[in-house]
Amino acid sequence: MKKLFATFTVLAMLAFGGVAMAQEAEAPAAAEAAVEQVDENAVVAEEAPAEAPAEEAKGMVALHKTLKTKFIEGGAGFMALTLVTLVFGLALCIERIIYLSLSKTNTKVLLEKIEKALNEKGLEAALDVCRETRGPVASIFYQGLSRYNEGIDVVEKTVASYGGVQLGLLEKNLSWITLFIAIAPSLGFLGTIIGMIEAFDKIQQVGDISATVVAGGIKVALLTTLLGLIIAVILQLFYNYILSLIEGLVNEMEDSSISLLDIVVAYDKAQKK
């Protein structure tokens, strides 16, 4: 019995030792497999961002080719002429936006400087403040203050009159922008008519109504109309934005002009005392 028990004990120890050794052998293998899996995932993660820009570049190239094809199909002559309206219209819009952006003035600060200059150094100092400040509001203030010696009524009329002059400068070239907004779809419709005429000419030459012939002419007509309408929408958005800038400047000019007259009246009363 003792020998049998000892034999079972030895066999059990050998069995447990073999299992332990197998687990120890499997552990590094599993760790290596996990590391390999992580490395593969890292490689995939590294390759994914590199593939994304490549796909975007391919998409841009495909879009460029599509636009080029549609441009040629719509008739290079009329499509190019319609694009000219977009170029000139955008140039005028950008010029107006830059001009109006530079015309903005912090009227509150300007009025404070003018009032301080009037009270401390007199009229010439206030005029110098207006000369050194950019924008239509400062120009209106300068014209009004320069007529101070002629009376408050003259100052008020001068401010109102010169405000109209500055408004005209703010609205400069807007009529040309509206012209291009109207011309762009008109050129598109003209291309539509010409495309339809060409389609009917081809039908007459063939002597039979062919779906291919008719579809080609209609396609040209629709492409020119589409381009004209897109250009008109783009220019209209810029035009409305410019109008909003002008409205803001005009409101600022009117409000600050009233404040200037109050300052001039107070200064005049102080001088007469």
Helices and strands as residue ranges (DSSP letters): H 2-73, H 76-102, H 107-120, H 123-131, H 136-146, G 148-150, H 152-170, H 174-206, H 211-272
